[in-house]
């Protein structure tokens, strides 16, 4: 698909496709975005935060203004998220949780499982209010997308995190110690619902736009999605392997290309289990708030790449040369932001030299 604001989109997709295969074409793939001009739509607090995020007549023009105001350099493709990624773990809302906006950027799901005897069905529900809202947003954006931008999936998150939203984090932690019996069946139901909603989202978007793309912004012609379980930071490797790894393994079998979101130092203890998943394509490593910058995690990054997995990392522009000098290039995808188009274009030229 040729794009008005990115004439080199096909070239960028070829590099990303090679990355998915563990190959490098002319240089290491890197996503570089930079502002072209201020957006004409203010993000100041609206009177009605819910309508601000759910009314297509407000959402789509704001997203399109952002696309037009951004330089999409390297392997960054013009992309909108009509069901905003700030609507975190929205699958919990699809499964019945009351969902409220904390501000214009972030929404939160209220737990609904007080005890397991009265737990809801946890299944795909086409009549769910939040699913219908998401479907309307996806449809409105996808219809306008051809030739302009790609449409990203909602943040469905992972079954472990969704279970924590449904039960509450504290409640789930107590269950793990005192009443683990209902957890595996619940995770299985959530996982199946996750896949049904994933397929439904893709079905809406693919009526107008090819490929899969989600909050990481990594394009794929064939089905692809992120995997997550931030709740894993609170539990042992034994608990993770027994209860939360099997649903992730299922997801890698259901979707052709999967990237696991490994977030924060406390999640590293589960890395060996993740690297052992034969169908998991790669890892996104995120050091997390307060952690050292990406240049301090070279050993961990190399460990992932040398295990035969793809690696996607976000770094500062001034870290790019160092990372390219220290890490294998095959399987590496970088992501960064620059302050201007000019600095982004200089960086892209340098990456071509540093990739040699």
C-alpha positions in Angstrom: 0.0 0.0 0.0 1.5 3.3 -1.1 1.2 6.0 1.6 0.8 9.8 1.0 3.1 10.8 3.9 5.7 8.0 3.5 6.8 7.3 -0.1 9.4 4.7 1.1 6.8 2.6 2.9 7.3 -0.5 0.7 11.1 -0.3 1.2 10.5 0.0 5.0 8.2 -3.0 5.0 10.8 -5.1 3.1 13.4 -4.4 5.9 10.9 -5.3 8.6 9.9 -8.5 6.8 13.6 -9.4 6.5 13.9 -8.7 10.3 11.1 -11.2 11.0 13.2 -13.8 9.1 16.3 -12.9 11.2 18.0 -11.2 8.2 19.4 -7.8 7.4 19.0 -6.2 4.0 21.0 -3.0 3.5 21.0 -1.8 7.2 19.7 -2.6 10.6 16.0 -1.7 10.7 15.2 1.3 12.9 12.0 3.2 13.5 12.6 6.9 13.8 9.8 9.4 14.4 10.0 13.2 14.8 7.6 16.1 14.9 7.0 18.0 11.7 4.7 20.6 13.2 2.5 21.0 16.3 -0.7 19.0 16.1 -3.8 21.2 15.5 -5.7 19.2 18.1 -4.9 20.0 21.7 -4.6 17.2 24.3 -5.7 19.5 27.1 -8.2 18.0 29.4 -11.7 17.8 27.7 -14.9 18.2 29.6 -15.9 14.6 28.7 -12.8 12.3 28.7 -14.8 9.3 27.7 -16.3 10.9 24.6 -12.8 12.3 23.8 -11.5 8.7 23.5 -14.6 6.9 22.1 -16.5 9.2 19.7 -15.1 8.6 16.2 -16.0 12.1 15.1 -13.5 13.4 17.7 -11.0 10.5 17.7 -10.3 10.0 14.0 -9.5 13.7 13.1 -7.2 14.0 16.1 -5.3 10.9 15.0 -5.1 12.0 11.4 -3.7 15.3 12.5 -1.0 13.5 14.4 -0.1 11.4 11.3 0.2 14.5 9.2 2.3 16.3 11.9 4.9 13.5 12.2 7.9 12.4 10.2 7.8 8.7 9.8 11.4 7.7 9.3 13.1 4.4 8.6 10.8 1.5 9.4 8.2 3.7 11.3 4.9 3.5 9.4 2.1 6.0 9.7 -0.1 4.5 12.3 -3.3 5.3 14.3 -4.8 3.6 17.3 -8.5 4.4 17.2 -9.1 2.2 20.3 -6.3 4.1 22.1 -3.4 2.1 23.6 -4.0 4.2 26.7 -7.1 2.1 27.1 -4.9 -0.5 28.8 -5.9 -4.1 28.9 -9.3 -3.3 27.3 -10.0 -7.0 27.1 -11.0 -6.8 30.7 -13.7 -4.4 29.7 -14.8 -6.7 26.9 -15.2 -9.4 29.6 -17.4 -7.3 31.8 -15.2 -5.0 34.0 -16.5 -1.5 34.5 -14.1 0.7 32.7 -13.4 4.3 33.5 -11.0 7.0 32.4 -8.5 8.4 34.9 -7.6 11.2 32.5 -7.4 11.7 28.7 -4.6 9.2 28.4 -5.3 6.3 30.7 -8.3 4.1 31.5 -8.7 1.5 34.2 -10.8 -1.7 34.7 -12.6 -2.3 38.0 -12.4 -5.9 39.3 -15.6 -8.0 39.1 -14.7 -11.4 40.5 -15.4 -11.3 44.3 -15.5 -15.1 44.6 -15.0 -17.8 42.1 -18.5 -19.4 42.6 -20.2 -16.4 41.1 -17.5 -15.6 38.5 -18.8 -14.5 35.0 -18.5 -16.7 32.0 -15.4 -14.9 30.6 -16.2 -15.4 27.0 -16.5 -13.5 23.7 -19.6 -11.3 23.8 -20.4 -9.4 20.6 -23.0 -7.3 22.4 -20.5 -6.0 25.0 -20.6 -2.2 25.1 -16.8 -1.7 25.0 -16.3 -4.2 22.2 -19.0 -2.4 20.1 -17.3 0.9 20.8 -13.9 -0.5 19.8 -15.4 -2.0 16.7 -16.9 1.3 15.6 -13.6 3.1 16.1 -11.6 0.5 14.2 -14.2 0.5 11.3 -14.2 4.3 11.1 -10.4 4.5 11.0 -10.0 1.5 8.6 -12.4 3.0 6.1 -10.3 6.1 5.8 -6.9 4.4 6.1 -6.1 3.2 2.5 -3.3 5.3 1.1 -2.9 7.3 4.3 -2.0 5.1 7.3 -2.2 1.7 9.0 -4.6 0.9 11.8 -3.3 -0.6 15.0 -5.1 -3.2 17.2 -6.4 -2.4 20.7 -4.3 -3.3 23.7 -5.8 -6.7 24.4 -2.8 -7.5 26.7 -2.3 -11.0 28.1 -4.4 -13.5 30.0 -2.4 -13.2 33.2 -2.8 -9.4 33.3 -6.5 -9.6 32.4 -7.1 -12.1 35.2 -5.4 -9.6 37.6 -7.8 -6.9 36.4 -10.9 -9.2 36.7 -9.9 -10.5 40.2 -7.7 -7.6 41.4 -4.0 -8.0 41.7 -4.2 -8.5 45.5 -7.0 -11.1 45.1 -5.1 -13.0 42.5 -2.0 -13.1 44.7 -4.0 -14.5 47.5 -5.6 -17.1 45.2 -2.1 -18.3 44.1 -1.4 -19.1 47.7 -4.7 -20.2 49.1 -7.0 -21.2 46.2 -5.2 -21.8 42.9 -7.7 -24.4 41.6 -10.0 -22.0 39.7 -7.1 -20.1 38.1 -6.1 -22.4 35.2 -9.7 -22.8 33.9 -10.1 -19.0 34.1 -6.9 -18.4 32.2 -8.0 -20.9 29.6 -11.4 -19.1 29.1 -9.7 -15.7 29.0 -7.2 -16.9 26.5 -9.8 -18.2 24.2 -11.8 -15.0 24.4 -8.5 -13.1 23.8 -8.1 -15.0 20.5 -11.7 -14.4 19.5 -11.5 -10.7 20.0 -8.1 -10.6 18.3 -9.6 -12.3 15.2 -12.6 -9.9 15.3 -10.4 -6.8 15.4 -8.2 -8.1 12.5 -11.4 -8.9 10.6 -12.6 -5.3 10.8 -9.2 -3.8 9.8 -8.5 -6.2 7.0 -11.5 -5.2 5.1 -9.6 -2.1 4.2 -5.9 -2.4 5.3 -3.5 -5.2 4.9 -1.1 -6.6 7.5 -1.0 -6.7 11.3 0.3 -3.9 13.5 -0.2 -3.3 17.2 1.1 -0.9 19.9 4.8 -1.8 19.3 4.3 -0.4 15.8 6.0 -3.5 14.1 4.3 -4.3 10.8 3.8 -7.8 9.5 2.0 -9.0 6.4 1.0 -12.2 8.2 -0.8 -12.4 11.6 1.2 -10.9 14.4 0.6 -9.7 18.0 2.4 -8.8 21.3 2.3 -11.1 24.3 2.3 -9.8 27.9 2.2 -10.8 31.5 3.5 -7.9 33.7 1.9 -9.6 36.6 4.8 -12.1 36.4 7.0 -9.6 38.1 5.2 -10.5 41.4 5.5 -14.2 41.2 8.2 -17.0 41.2 9.4 -18.8 38.1 7.6 -21.9 39.3 4.2 -20.2 39.5 4.8 -18.5 36.1 5.8 -21.7 34.4 2.9 -23.7 35.9 0.0 -21.2 35.3 0.9 -18.3 33.1 3.3 -19.8 30.6 0.9 -22.3 29.0 -1.6 -19.7 27.8 1.4 -17.8 26.3 2.5 -20.9 24.6 -1.0 -21.3 23.1 -0.9 -17.8 21.8 2.4 -18.5 20.0 0.6 -21.5 18.3 -2.5 -19.4 17.4 -0.7 -16.4 15.9 2.1 -16.8 13.4 4.4 -14.0 14.7 4.6 -13.1 18.4 6.8 -10.7 20.4 6.8 -10.9 24.2 6.8 -7.6 26.1 9.5 -8.2 28.9 9.1 -5.2 31.2 11.4 -4.4 34.0 14.2 -6.1 35.9 11.8 -8.2 38.0 10.6 -9.9 34.8 14.1 -11.1 33.8 13.8 -14.2 36.0 11.3 -15.6 33.5 13.4 -15.0 30.4 14.8 -18.5 30.1 11.2 -19.9 30.2 10.2 -17.5 27.4 13.3 -18.2 25.3 12.4 -21.9 25.5 9.1 -21.3 23.7 9.9 -22.7 20.2 7.3 -20.6 18.4 7.9 -17.3 20.1 9.5 -15.0 17.5 11.1 -12.5 19.8 11.4 -10.3 22.9 10.7 -6.6 23.4 13.0 -5.6 26.3 11.8 -2.5 28.3 14.1 -1.6 31.3 11.2 0.2 33.0 10.9 3.4 35.0 14.0 4.3 37.0 16.1 1.6 35.4 19.4 2.3 33.7 19.3 3.3 30.0 19.3 0.7 27.2 23.1 0.9 26.7 23.5 -0.7 30.2 21.6 -3.8 29.1 23.8 -5.0 26.3 24.5 -8.3 27.9 20.8 -9.0 28.3 20.1 -8.0 24.7 22.9 -10.2 23.4 21.6 -13.1 25.4 18.2 -12.8 23.7 19.7 -12.5 20.2 22.2 -15.4 20.8 19.2 -17.6 21.9 17.9 -17.2 18.4 15.1 -14.8 19.2 14.4 -11.4 17.6 15.0 -8.3 19.7 13.0 -5.1 19.6 14.3 -2.2 21.8 13.7 1.5 22.2 16.6 3.7 22.9 17.8 7.3 22.8 19.2 8.6 19.5 22.7 9.0 21.0 22.7 5.3 22.0 22.2 3.9 18.5 25.8 3.8 17.4 26.9 2.2 20.6 24.2 -0.5 20.5 25.0 -1.3 16.8 28.7 -1.7 17.8 27.9 -4.1 20.6 25.0 -6.3 19.4 24.6 -8.7 16.5 22.7 -7.1 13.7 20.6 -10.1 12.6 17.4 -10.0 14.5 17.8 -6.5 15.9 15.2 -3.8 15.5 15.7 -0.4 17.1 13.1 2.3 17.9 13.9 6.0 18.7 12.5 9.5 18.6 14.3 12.6 17.3 13.5 16.3 17.9 13.3 17.2 14.2 13.1 15.7 10.8 16.6 16.9 10.0 18.2 15.1 12.9 16.1 12.0 12.1 17.4 11.9 8.5 21.0 12.4 9.7 20.6 9.5 12.1 19.2 7.2 9.3 22.2 8.0 7.1 24.5 7.2 10.0 22.7 3.9 10.7 23.4 2.9 7.1 27.1 3.5 7.7 27.2 1.9 11.2 25.4 -1.2 9.8 28.3 -1.9 7.4 
